[in-house]
Amino acid sequence: MRTTPRKARLIADLVRGKDVNTARAILQHSTRSAAQDWSKVLESAIANAENNHELVGDDLVIKSITADDGPTLKRFQPRAQGRAYRINKRTSHLTVSLTPKEQG
């Protein structure tokens, strides 16, 4: 995703360990742009759990959620006296692991 890992981790810390419905509500009402990316990743993980493992989507809990460094796009901006200033456009790999709720 085209967001820095540091900004993505701020959102990941909000939903870590929460159940799916609570995490959806937090991501929907968050004002940070990284929340939209996390919402897409979460919905994809829920769909995979339902289709591939026959689990109920509402009975899942976020087991682990990580935002790791992705490839950095390096761009240059002209500066004074013929110099160049490097701009790093960072990306991140977003990962969500879900597990069923504990019964009882």
Secondary structure as GFF3:
##gff-version 3
##sequence-region A 1 104
A	DSSP	alpha_helix	5	15	.	.	.	ID=ss1
A	DSSP	alpha_helix	20	29	.	.	.	ID=ss2
A	DSSP	alpha_helix	34	53	.	.	.	ID=ss3
A	DSSP	three_ten_helix	57	59	.	.	.	ID=ss4
A	DSSP	beta_strand	60	69	.	.	.	ID=ss5
A	DSSP	beta_strand	73	78	.	.	.	ID=ss6
A	DSSP	three_ten_helix	80	82	.	.	.	ID=ss7
A	DSSP	beta_strand	84	89	.	.	.	ID=ss8
A	DSSP	beta_strand	92	100	.	.	.	ID=ss9
###
